[in-house]
Amino acid sequence: MLMRSLRRGLYLASVVIWLFAALSVVARPAYAYYIDPGSGLVTLQIVSSTFVGIIFLIRKRIRQVFERFGRSPQKADKSDE
């Protein structure tokens, strides 16, 4: 049963690949010389999220280095209240 479904899946995958290849060969080129209005905001979102992700990654790595050497960042002492 498993082999049959695996063969069927591989067959369907090969059909899709061949269909995509055939359509890629006969496709006409699209001469679109414009940029969509929303593409600038998408680009800005990609750049800003990459920047913020790098900052969080750096913070995490710095904390790991401090914890490895025995220094943990100072936390507020709630016992003094």
PDB file of N, CA, C and O in Angstrom:
ATOM      1  N   MET A   1       0.831  -1.190   0.000  1.00  0.00           N
ATOM      2  CA  MET A   1       0.000   0.000   0.000  1.00  0.00           C
ATOM      3  C   MET A   1       0.877   1.256   0.000  1.00  0.00           C
ATOM      4  O   MET A   1       0.613   2.209  -0.733  1.00  0.00           O
ATOM      5  N   LEU A   2       1.917   1.244   0.826  1.00  0.00           N
ATOM      6  CA  LEU A   2       2.804   2.395   0.920  1.00  0.00           C
ATOM      7  C   LEU A   2       3.573   2.577  -0.378  1.00  0.00           C
ATOM      8  O   LEU A   2       3.736   3.701  -0.852  1.00  0.00           O
ATOM      9  N   MET A   3       4.043   1.485  -0.950  1.00  0.00           N
ATOM     10  CA  MET A   3       4.796   1.573  -2.203  1.00  0.00           C
ATOM     11  C   MET A   3       3.912   2.085  -3.335  1.00  0.00           C
ATOM     12  O   MET A   3       4.373   2.845  -4.187  1.00  0.00           O
ATOM     13  N   ARG A   4       2.664   1.680  -3.349  1.00  0.00           N
ATOM     14  CA  ARG A   4       1.745   2.131  -4.391  1.00  0.00           C
ATOM     15  C   ARG A   4       1.516   3.637  -4.294  1.00  0.00           C
ATOM     16  O   ARG A   4       1.536   4.344  -5.301  1.00  0.00           O
ATOM     17  N   SER A   5       1.299   4.117  -3.073  1.00  0.00           N
ATOM     18  CA  SER A   5       1.078   5.554  -2.911  1.00  0.00           C
ATOM     19  C   SER A   5       2.359   6.344  -3.187  1.00  0.00           C
ATOM     20  O   SER A   5       2.301   7.465  -3.692  1.00  0.00           O
ATOM     21  N   LEU A   6       3.510   5.764  -2.858  1.00  0.00           N
ATOM     22  CA  LEU A   6       4.776   6.417  -3.153  1.00  0.00           C
ATOM     23  C   LEU A   6       5.003   6.512  -4.662  1.00  0.00           C
ATOM     24  O   LEU A   6       5.421   7.552  -5.172  1.00  0.00           O
ATOM     25  N   ARG A   7       4.721   5.411  -5.372  1.00  0.00           N
ATOM     26  CA  ARG A   7       4.854   5.431  -6.827  1.00  0.00           C
ATOM     27  C   ARG A   7       3.892   6.435  -7.458  1.00  0.00           C
ATOM     28  O   ARG A   7       4.256   7.156  -8.387  1.00  0.00           O
ATOM     29  N   ARG A   8       2.679   6.475  -6.951  1.00  0.00           N
ATOM     30  CA  ARG A   8       1.686   7.415  -7.479  1.00  0.00           C
ATOM     31  C   ARG A   8       2.141   8.855  -7.241  1.00  0.00           C
ATOM     32  O   ARG A   8       1.994   9.710  -8.113  1.00  0.00           O
ATOM     33  N   GLY A   9       2.690   9.113  -6.064  1.00  0.00           N
ATOM     34  CA  GLY A   9       3.181  10.454  -5.766  1.00  0.00           C
ATOM     35  C   GLY A   9       4.347  10.843  -6.661  1.00  0.00           C
ATOM     36  O   GLY A   9       4.410  11.970  -7.153  1.00  0.00           O
ATOM     37  N   LEU A  10       5.265   9.916  -6.870  1.00  0.00           N
ATOM     38  CA  LEU A  10       6.392  10.195  -7.758  1.00  0.00           C
ATOM     39  C   LEU A  10       5.929  10.409  -9.190  1.00  0.00           C
ATOM     40  O   LEU A  10       6.456  11.268  -9.898  1.00  0.00           O
ATOM     41  N   TYR A  11       4.936   9.622  -9.617  1.00  0.00           N
ATOM     42  CA  TYR A  11       4.401   9.785 -10.966  1.00  0.00           C
ATOM     43  C   TYR A  11       3.767  11.172 -11.128  1.00  0.00           C
ATOM     44  O   TYR A  11       4.010  11.858 -12.121  1.00  0.00           O
ATOM     45  N   LEU A  12       2.963  11.572 -10.159  1.00  0.00           N
ATOM     46  CA  LEU A  12       2.321  12.887 -10.227  1.00  0.00           C
ATOM     47  C   LEU A  12       3.352  14.008 -10.188  1.00  0.00           C
ATOM     48  O   LEU A  12       3.206  15.014 -10.883  1.00  0.00           O
ATOM     49  N   ALA A  13       4.390  13.838  -9.379  1.00  0.00           N
ATOM     50  CA  ALA A  13       5.442  14.851  -9.315  1.00  0.00           C
ATOM     51  C   ALA A  13       6.159  14.970 -10.650  1.00  0.00           C
ATOM     52  O   ALA A  13       6.462  16.074 -11.102  1.00  0.00           O
ATOM     53  N   SER A  14       6.433  13.826 -11.284  1.00  0.00           N
ATOM     54  CA  SER A  14       7.107  13.889 -12.585  1.00  0.00           C
ATOM     55  C   SER A  14       6.210  14.505 -13.649  1.00  0.00           C
ATOM     56  O   SER A  14       6.695  15.235 -14.514  1.00  0.00           O
ATOM     57  N   VAL A  15       4.911  14.224 -13.602  1.00  0.00           N
ATOM     58  CA  VAL A  15       3.986  14.845 -14.552  1.00  0.00           C
ATOM     59  C   VAL A  15       3.960  16.354 -14.371  1.00  0.00           C
ATOM     60  O   VAL A  15       3.975  17.098 -15.352  1.00  0.00           O
ATOM     61  N   VAL A  16       3.921  16.812 -13.125  1.00  0.00           N
ATOM     62  CA  VAL A  16       3.892  18.247 -12.850  1.00  0.00           C
ATOM     63  C   VAL A  16       5.186  18.899 -13.323  1.00  0.00           C
ATOM     64  O   VAL A  16       5.153  19.987 -13.898  1.00  0.00           O
ATOM     65  N   ILE A  17       6.312  18.258 -13.094  1.00  0.00           N
ATOM     66  CA  ILE A  17       7.600  18.822 -13.529  1.00  0.00           C
ATOM     67  C   ILE A  17       7.657  18.919 -15.045  1.00  0.00           C
ATOM     68  O   ILE A  17       8.071  19.942 -15.589  1.00  0.00           O
ATOM     69  N   TRP A  18       7.241  17.849 -15.733  1.00  0.00           N
ATOM     70  CA  TRP A  18       7.252  17.873 -17.198  1.00  0.00           C
ATOM     71  C   TRP A  18       6.275  18.906 -17.745  1.00  0.00           C
ATOM     72  O   TRP A  18       6.569  19.574 -18.736  1.00  0.00           O
ATOM     73  N   LEU A  19       5.118  19.041 -17.109  1.00  0.00           N
ATOM     74  CA  LEU A  19       4.152  20.051 -17.541  1.00  0.00           C
ATOM     75  C   LEU A  19       4.710  21.451 -17.353  1.00  0.00           C
ATOM     76  O   LEU A  19       4.570  22.303 -18.231  1.00  0.00           O
ATOM     77  N   PHE A  20       5.344  21.693 -16.209  1.00  0.00           N
ATOM     78  CA  PHE A  20       5.955  22.990 -15.967  1.00  0.00           C
ATOM     79  C   PHE A  20       7.060  23.283 -16.976  1.00  0.00           C
ATOM     80  O   PHE A  20       7.180  24.404 -17.469  1.00  0.00           O
ATOM     81  N   ALA A  21       7.872  22.258 -17.281  1.00  0.00           N
ATOM     82  CA  ALA A  21       8.949  22.440 -18.259  1.00  0.00           C
ATOM     83  C   ALA A  21       8.381  22.751 -19.636  1.00  0.00           C
ATOM     84  O   ALA A  21       8.894  23.623 -20.337  1.00  0.00           O
ATOM     85  N   ALA A  22       7.321  22.041 -20.028  1.00  0.00           N
ATOM     86  CA  ALA A  22       6.715  22.280 -21.338  1.00  0.00           C
ATOM     87  C   ALA A  22       6.110  23.673 -21.414  1.00  0.00           C
ATOM     88  O   ALA A  22       6.247  24.354 -22.430  1.00  0.00           O
ATOM     89  N   LEU A  23       5.451  24.098 -20.364  1.00  0.00           N
ATOM     90  CA  LEU A  23       4.856  25.436 -20.363  1.00  0.00           C
ATOM     91  C   LEU A  23       5.927  26.521 -20.323  1.00  0.00           C
ATOM     92  O   LEU A  23       5.719  27.610 -20.857  1.00  0.00           O
ATOM     93  N   SER A  24       7.056  26.243 -19.705  1.00  0.00           N
ATOM     94  CA  SER A  24       8.142  27.219 -19.667  1.00  0.00           C
ATOM     95  C   SER A  24       8.758  27.416 -21.042  1.00  0.00           C
ATOM     96  O   SER A  24       9.206  28.515 -21.367  1.00  0.00           O
ATOM     97  N   VAL A  25       8.787  26.373 -21.847  1.00  0.00           N
ATOM     98  CA  VAL A  25       9.383  26.452 -23.175  1.00  0.00           C
ATOM     99  C   VAL A  25       8.499  27.257 -24.123  1.00  0.00           C
ATOM    100  O   VAL A  25       9.003  28.016 -24.950  1.00  0.00           O
ATOM    101  N   VAL A  26       7.185  27.093 -24.005  1.00  0.00           N
ATOM    102  CA  VAL A  26       6.282  27.745 -24.949  1.00  0.00           C
ATOM    103  C   VAL A  26       5.751  29.088 -24.448  1.00  0.00           C
ATOM    104  O   VAL A  26       4.949  29.728 -25.127  1.00  0.00           O
ATOM    105  N   ALA A  27       6.182  29.507 -23.293  1.00  0.00           N
ATOM    106  CA  ALA A  27       5.678  30.765 -22.741  1.00  0.00           C
ATOM    107  C   ALA A  27       6.239  31.952 -23.515  1.00  0.00           C
ATOM    108  O   ALA A  27       7.413  31.978 -23.886  1.00  0.00           O
ATOM    109  N   ARG A  28       5.379  32.924 -23.746  1.00  0.00           N
ATOM    110  CA  ARG A  28       5.818  34.151 -24.414  1.00  0.00           C
ATOM    111  C   ARG A  28       6.384  35.095 -23.370  1.00  0.00           C
ATOM    112  O   ARG A  28       5.921  35.103 -22.229  1.00  0.00           O
ATOM    113  N   PRO A  29       7.366  35.879 -23.736  1.00  0.00           N
ATOM    114  CA  PRO A  29       7.928  36.826 -22.761  1.00  0.00           C
ATOM    115  C   PRO A  29       6.937  37.949 -22.450  1.00  0.00           C
ATOM    116  O   PRO A  29       6.212  38.410 -23.332  1.00  0.00           O
ATOM    117  N   ALA A  30       6.917  38.365 -21.235  1.00  0.00           N
ATOM    118  CA  ALA A  30       6.054  39.464 -20.803  1.00  0.00           C
ATOM    119  C   ALA A  30       6.899  40.727 -20.731  1.00  0.00           C
ATOM    120  O   ALA A  30       7.892  40.780 -20.006  1.00  0.00           O
ATOM    121  N   TYR A  31       6.507  41.718 -21.469  1.00  0.00           N
ATOM    122  CA  TYR A  31       7.258  42.979 -21.499  1.00  0.00           C
ATOM    123  C   TYR A  31       6.593  43.972 -20.548  1.00  0.00           C
ATOM    124  O   TYR A  31       5.903  44.896 -20.976  1.00  0.00           O
ATOM    125  N   ALA A  32       6.808  43.770 -19.297  1.00  0.00           N
ATOM    126  CA  ALA A  32       6.219  44.625 -18.283  1.00  0.00           C
ATOM    127  C   ALA A  32       7.322  45.492 -17.692  1.00  0.00           C
ATOM    128  O   ALA A  32       8.198  45.004 -16.977  1.00  0.00           O
ATOM    129  N   TYR A  33       7.269  46.762 -17.995  1.00  0.00           N
ATOM    130  CA  TYR A  33       8.299  47.690 -17.510  1.00  0.00           C
ATOM    131  C   TYR A  33       7.739  48.596 -16.428  1.00  0.00           C
ATOM    132  O   TYR A  33       7.842  49.819 -16.520  1.00  0.00           O
ATOM    133  N   TYR A  34       7.157  48.009 -15.422  1.00  0.00           N
ATOM    134  CA  TYR A  34       6.609  48.801 -14.339  1.00  0.00           C
ATOM    135  C   TYR A  34       6.849  48.070 -13.026  1.00  0.00           C
ATOM    136  O   TYR A  34       7.151  46.877 -13.004  1.00  0.00           O
ATOM    137  N   ILE A  35       6.711  48.793 -11.961  1.00  0.00           N
ATOM    138  CA  ILE A  35       6.814  48.220 -10.620  1.00  0.00           C
ATOM    139  C   ILE A  35       5.474  48.450  -9.944  1.00  0.00           C
ATOM    140  O   ILE A  35       4.933  49.555  -9.981  1.00  0.00           O
ATOM    141  N   ASP A  36       4.952  47.424  -9.339  1.00  0.00           N
ATOM    142  CA  ASP A  36       3.682  47.551  -8.639  1.00  0.00           C
ATOM    143  C   ASP A  36       3.823  48.544  -7.494  1.00  0.00           C
ATOM    144  O   ASP A  36       4.893  48.652  -6.895  1.00  0.00           O
ATOM    145  N   PRO A  37       2.752  49.268  -7.185  1.00  0.00           N
ATOM    146  CA  PRO A  37       2.831  50.249  -6.099  1.00  0.00           C
ATOM    147  C   PRO A  37       3.169  49.628  -4.741  1.00  0.00           C
ATOM    148  O   PRO A  37       3.816  50.276  -3.918  1.00  0.00           O
ATOM    149  N   GLY A  38       2.750  48.403  -4.494  1.00  0.00           N
ATOM    150  CA  GLY A  38       2.992  47.777  -3.203  1.00  0.00           C
ATOM    151  C   GLY A  38       4.362  47.149  -3.074  1.00  0.00           C
ATOM    152  O   GLY A  38       4.745  46.743  -1.976  1.00  0.00           O
ATOM    153  N   SER A  39       5.114  47.056  -4.157  1.00  0.00           N
ATOM    154  CA  SER A  39       6.406  46.376  -4.090  1.00  0.00           C
ATOM    155  C   SER A  39       7.426  47.164  -3.271  1.00  0.00           C
ATOM    156  O   SER A  39       8.316  46.567  -2.665  1.00  0.00           O
ATOM    157  N   GLY A  40       7.317  48.462  -3.244  1.00  0.00           N
ATOM    158  CA  GLY A  40       8.223  49.268  -2.419  1.00  0.00           C
ATOM    159  C   GLY A  40       8.013  49.003  -0.945  1.00  0.00           C
ATOM    160  O   GLY A  40       8.974  48.921  -0.180  1.00  0.00           O
ATOM    161  N   LEU A  41       6.752  48.867  -0.539  1.00  0.00           N
ATOM    162  CA  LEU A  41       6.471  48.576   0.866  1.00  0.00           C
ATOM    163  C   LEU A  41       6.902  47.170   1.235  1.00  0.00           C
ATOM    164  O   LEU A  41       7.358  46.936   2.354  1.00  0.00           O
ATOM    165  N   VAL A  42       6.765  46.231   0.310  1.00  0.00           N
ATOM    166  CA  VAL A  42       7.218  44.869   0.586  1.00  0.00           C
ATOM    167  C   VAL A  42       8.734  44.854   0.752  1.00  0.00           C
ATOM    168  O   VAL A  42       9.261  44.194   1.648  1.00  0.00           O
ATOM    169  N   THR A  43       9.429  45.582  -0.111  1.00  0.00           N
ATOM    170  CA  THR A  43      10.881  45.667   0.004  1.00  0.00           C
ATOM    171  C   THR A  43      11.279  46.304   1.331  1.00  0.00           C
ATOM    172  O   THR A  43      12.198  45.829   1.997  1.00  0.00           O
ATOM    173  N   LEU A  44      10.597  47.370   1.715  1.00  0.00           N
ATOM    174  CA  LEU A  44      10.868  48.012   3.001  1.00  0.00           C
ATOM    175  C   LEU A  44      10.613  47.054   4.159  1.00  0.00           C
ATOM    176  O   LEU A  44      11.378  47.033   5.123  1.00  0.00           O
ATOM    177  N   GLN A  45       9.547  46.263   4.075  1.00  0.00           N
ATOM    178  CA  GLN A  45       9.242  45.308   5.129  1.00  0.00           C
ATOM    179  C   GLN A  45      10.314  44.222   5.212  1.00  0.00           C
ATOM    180  O   GLN A  45      10.701  43.824   6.310  1.00  0.00           O
ATOM    181  N   ILE A  46      10.792  43.744   4.081  1.00  0.00           N
ATOM    182  CA  ILE A  46      11.832  42.721   4.085  1.00  0.00           C
ATOM    183  C   ILE A  46      13.107  43.259   4.713  1.00  0.00           C
ATOM    184  O   ILE A  46      13.726  42.589   5.540  1.00  0.00           O
ATOM    185  N   VAL A  47      13.502  44.460   4.326  1.00  0.00           N
ATOM    186  CA  VAL A  47      14.740  45.043   4.853  1.00  0.00           C
ATOM    187  C   VAL A  47      14.617  45.313   6.351  1.00  0.00           C
ATOM    188  O   VAL A  47      15.535  45.012   7.113  1.00  0.00           O
ATOM    189  N   SER A  48      13.494  45.876   6.772  1.00  0.00           N
ATOM    190  CA  SER A  48      13.340  46.211   8.191  1.00  0.00           C
ATOM    191  C   SER A  48      13.237  44.954   9.058  1.00  0.00           C
ATOM    192  O   SER A  48      13.805  44.912  10.149  1.00  0.00           O
ATOM    193  N   SER A  49      12.521  43.934   8.586  1.00  0.00           N
ATOM    194  CA  SER A  49      12.416  42.716   9.389  1.00  0.00           C
ATOM    195  C   SER A  49      13.753  41.983   9.454  1.00  0.00           C
ATOM    196  O   SER A  49      14.064  41.365  10.472  1.00  0.00           O
ATOM    197  N   THR A  50      14.542  42.040   8.393  1.00  0.00           N
ATOM    198  CA  THR A  50      15.874  41.448   8.427  1.00  0.00           C
ATOM    199  C   THR A  50      16.748  42.173   9.444  1.00  0.00           C
ATOM    200  O   THR A  50      17.470  41.535  10.209  1.00  0.00           O
ATOM    201  N   PHE A  51      16.686  43.486   9.455  1.00  0.00           N
ATOM    202  CA  PHE A  51      17.470  44.286  10.392  1.00  0.00           C
ATOM    203  C   PHE A  51      17.079  43.975  11.832  1.00  0.00           C
ATOM    204  O   PHE A  51      17.949  43.790  12.683  1.00  0.00           O
ATOM    205  N   VAL A  52      15.783  43.915  12.112  1.00  0.00           N
ATOM    206  CA  VAL A  52      15.319  43.631  13.471  1.00  0.00           C
ATOM    207  C   VAL A  52      15.697  42.207  13.868  1.00  0.00           C
ATOM    208  O   VAL A  52      16.076  41.970  15.015  1.00  0.00           O
ATOM    209  N   GLY A  53      15.603  41.264  12.947  1.00  0.00           N
ATOM    210  CA  GLY A  53      15.987  39.887  13.240  1.00  0.00           C
ATOM    211  C   GLY A  53      17.459  39.764  13.570  1.00  0.00           C
ATOM    212  O   GLY A  53      17.836  39.011  14.468  1.00  0.00           O
ATOM    213  N   ILE A  54      18.293  40.496  12.853  1.00  0.00           N
ATOM    214  CA  ILE A  54      19.736  40.472  13.127  1.00  0.00           C
ATOM    215  C   ILE A  54      20.019  41.041  14.509  1.00  0.00           C
ATOM    216  O   ILE A  54      20.872  40.528  15.233  1.00  0.00           O
ATOM    217  N   ILE A  55      19.311  42.095  14.873  1.00  0.00           N
ATOM    218  CA  ILE A  55      19.507  42.688  16.210  1.00  0.00           C
ATOM    219  C   ILE A  55      19.144  41.690  17.302  1.00  0.00           C
ATOM    220  O   ILE A  55      19.888  41.543  18.272  1.00  0.00           O
ATOM    221  N   PHE A  56      18.009  40.999  17.162  1.00  0.00           N
ATOM    222  CA  PHE A  56      17.621  40.006  18.167  1.00  0.00           C
ATOM    223  C   PHE A  56      18.608  38.850  18.212  1.00  0.00           C
ATOM    224  O   PHE A  56      18.899  38.331  19.290  1.00  0.00           O
ATOM    225  N   LEU A  57      19.128  38.437  17.062  1.00  0.00           N
ATOM    226  CA  LEU A  57      20.110  37.361  17.035  1.00  0.00           C
ATOM    227  C   LEU A  57      21.391  37.766  17.751  1.00  0.00           C
ATOM    228  O   LEU A  57      21.965  36.977  18.502  1.00  0.00           O
ATOM    229  N   ILE A  58      21.834  38.984  17.519  1.00  0.00           N
ATOM    230  CA  ILE A  58      23.045  39.474  18.177  1.00  0.00           C
ATOM    231  C   ILE A  58      22.836  39.548  19.690  1.00  0.00           C
ATOM    232  O   ILE A  58      23.718  39.165  20.459  1.00  0.00           O
ATOM    233  N   ARG A  59      21.674  40.038  20.115  1.00  0.00           N
ATOM    234  CA  ARG A  59      21.384  40.105  21.549  1.00  0.00           C
ATOM    235  C   ARG A  59      21.406  38.724  22.182  1.00  0.00           C
ATOM    236  O   ARG A  59      21.936  38.543  23.278  1.00  0.00           O
ATOM    237  N   LYS A  60      20.832  37.757  21.493  1.00  0.00           N
ATOM    238  CA  LYS A  60      20.801  36.393  22.018  1.00  0.00           C
ATOM    239  C   LYS A  60      22.212  35.831  22.149  1.00  0.00           C
ATOM    240  O   LYS A  60      22.540  35.205  23.157  1.00  0.00           O
ATOM    241  N   ARG A  61      23.040  36.050  21.142  1.00  0.00           N
ATOM    242  CA  ARG A  61      24.411  35.535  21.181  1.00  0.00           C
ATOM    243  C   ARG A  61      25.223  36.210  22.279  1.00  0.00           C
ATOM    244  O   ARG A  61      26.024  35.555  22.945  1.00  0.00           O
ATOM    245  N   ILE A  62      25.027  37.511  22.477  1.00  0.00           N
ATOM    246  CA  ILE A  62      25.751  38.222  23.539  1.00  0.00           C
ATOM    247  C   ILE A  62      25.348  37.669  24.904  1.00  0.00           C
ATOM    248  O   ILE A  62      26.203  37.476  25.768  1.00  0.00           O
ATOM    249  N   ARG A  63      24.056  37.413  25.105  1.00  0.00           N
ATOM    250  CA  ARG A  63      23.616  36.837  26.377  1.00  0.00           C
ATOM    251  C   ARG A  63      24.213  35.457  26.599  1.00  0.00           C
ATOM    252  O   ARG A  63      24.584  35.113  27.721  1.00  0.00           O
ATOM    253  N   GLN A  64      24.310  34.656  25.523  1.00  0.00           N
ATOM    254  CA  GLN A  64      24.902  33.325  25.655  1.00  0.00           C
ATOM    255  C   GLN A  64      26.371  33.422  26.049  1.00  0.00           C
ATOM    256  O   GLN A  64      26.852  32.622  26.853  1.00  0.00           O
ATOM    257  N   VAL A  65      27.078  34.383  25.498  1.00  0.00           N
ATOM    258  CA  VAL A  65      28.493  34.559  25.842  1.00  0.00           C
ATOM    259  C   VAL A  65      28.625  34.966  27.299  1.00  0.00           C
ATOM    260  O   VAL A  65      29.479  34.432  28.005  1.00  0.00           O
ATOM    261  N   PHE A  66      27.793  35.909  27.775  1.00  0.00           N
ATOM    262  CA  PHE A  66      27.861  36.335  29.168  1.00  0.00           C
ATOM    263  C   PHE A  66      27.511  35.195  30.113  1.00  0.00           C
ATOM    264  O   PHE A  66      28.137  35.049  31.163  1.00  0.00           O
ATOM    265  N   GLU A  67      26.509  34.378  29.751  1.00  0.00           N
ATOM    266  CA  GLU A  67      26.136  33.258  30.608  1.00  0.00           C
ATOM    267  C   GLU A  67      27.232  32.205  30.642  1.00  0.00           C
ATOM    268  O   GLU A  67      27.422  31.550  31.667  1.00  0.00           O
ATOM    269  N   ARG A  68      27.941  32.034  29.565  1.00  0.00           N
ATOM    270  CA  ARG A  68      29.017  31.038  29.523  1.00  0.00           C
ATOM    271  C   ARG A  68      30.146  31.438  30.458  1.00  0.00           C
ATOM    272  O   ARG A  68      30.746  30.580  31.105  1.00  0.00           O
ATOM    273  N   PHE A  69      30.444  32.725  30.537  1.00  0.00           N
ATOM    274  CA  PHE A  69      31.530  33.190  31.396  1.00  0.00           C
ATOM    275  C   PHE A  69      31.057  33.529  32.801  1.00  0.00           C
ATOM    276  O   PHE A  69      31.832  34.063  33.595  1.00  0.00           O
ATOM    277  N   GLY A  70      29.799  33.231  33.128  1.00  0.00           N
ATOM    278  CA  GLY A  70      29.330  33.370  34.496  1.00  0.00           C
ATOM    279  C   GLY A  70      28.718  34.705  34.822  1.00  0.00           C
ATOM    280  O   GLY A  70      28.293  34.925  35.956  1.00  0.00           O
ATOM    281  N   ARG A  71      28.659  35.600  33.866  1.00  0.00           N
ATOM    282  CA  ARG A  71      28.041  36.903  34.134  1.00  0.00           C
ATOM    283  C   ARG A  71      26.677  36.925  33.472  1.00  0.00           C
ATOM    284  O   ARG A  71      26.568  36.817  32.250  1.00  0.00           O
ATOM    285  N   SER A  72      25.647  37.062  34.271  1.00  0.00           N
ATOM    286  CA  SER A  72      24.313  37.186  33.706  1.00  0.00           C
ATOM    287  C   SER A  72      23.899  38.650  33.789  1.00  0.00           C
ATOM    288  O   SER A  72      24.332  39.356  34.700  1.00  0.00           O
ATOM    289  N   PRO A  73      23.089  39.113  32.879  1.00  0.00           N
ATOM    290  CA  PRO A  73      22.641  40.504  32.947  1.00  0.00           C
ATOM    291  C   PRO A  73      21.928  40.789  34.260  1.00  0.00           C
ATOM    292  O   PRO A  73      21.227  39.930  34.795  1.00  0.00           O
ATOM    293  N   GLN A  74      22.109  41.995  34.773  1.00  0.00           N
ATOM    294  CA  GLN A  74      21.507  42.391  36.042  1.00  0.00           C
ATOM    295  C   GLN A  74      19.993  42.417  35.911  1.00  0.00           C
ATOM    296  O   GLN A  74      19.448  43.016  34.984  1.00  0.00           O
ATOM    297  N   LYS A  75      19.315  41.758  36.853  1.00  0.00           N
ATOM    298  CA  LYS A  75      17.858  41.766  36.892  1.00  0.00           C
ATOM    299  C   LYS A  75      17.413  42.558  38.116  1.00  0.00           C
ATOM    300  O   LYS A  75      18.137  42.664  39.106  1.00  0.00           O
ATOM    301  N   ALA A  76      16.230  43.101  38.026  1.00  0.00           N
ATOM    302  CA  ALA A  76      15.695  43.883  39.149  1.00  0.00           C
ATOM    303  C   ALA A  76      15.445  42.942  40.331  1.00  0.00           C
ATOM    304  O   ALA A  76      14.857  41.871  40.179  1.00  0.00           O
ATOM    305  N   ASP A  77      15.903  43.366  41.507  1.00  0.00           N
ATOM    306  CA  ASP A  77      15.712  42.567  42.714  1.00  0.00           C
ATOM    307  C   ASP A  77      14.359  42.895  43.305  1.00  0.00           C
ATOM    308  O   ASP A  77      14.137  44.026  43.736  1.00  0.00           O
ATOM    309  N   LYS A  78      13.460  41.944  43.338  1.00  0.00           N
ATOM    310  CA  LYS A  78      12.128  42.192  43.872  1.00  0.00           C
ATOM    311  C   LYS A  78      12.061  41.949  45.375  1.00  0.00           C
ATOM    312  O   LYS A  78      11.038  42.239  45.995  1.00  0.00           O
ATOM    313  N   SER A  79      13.121  41.427  45.970  1.00  0.00           N
ATOM    314  CA  SER A  79      13.130  41.184  47.412  1.00  0.00           C
ATOM    315  C   SER A  79      13.299  42.457  48.216  1.00  0.00           C
ATOM    316  O   SER A  79      13.012  42.476  49.413  1.00  0.00           O
ATOM    317  N   ASP A  80      13.767  43.536  47.569  1.00  0.00           N
ATOM    318  CA  ASP A  80      13.982  44.799  48.274  1.00  0.00           C
ATOM    319  C   ASP A  80      12.689  45.565  48.493  1.00  0.00           C
ATOM    320  O   ASP A  80      12.661  46.498  49.296  1.00  0.00           O
ATOM    321  N   GLU A  81      11.623  45.197  47.805  1.00  0.00           N
ATOM    322  CA  GLU A  81      10.378  45.974  47.907  1.00  0.00           C
ATOM    323  C   GLU A  81       9.671  45.755  49.181  1.00  0.00           C
ATOM    324  O   GLU A  81       8.612  46.341  49.407  1.00  0.00           O
TER     325      GLU A  81
END
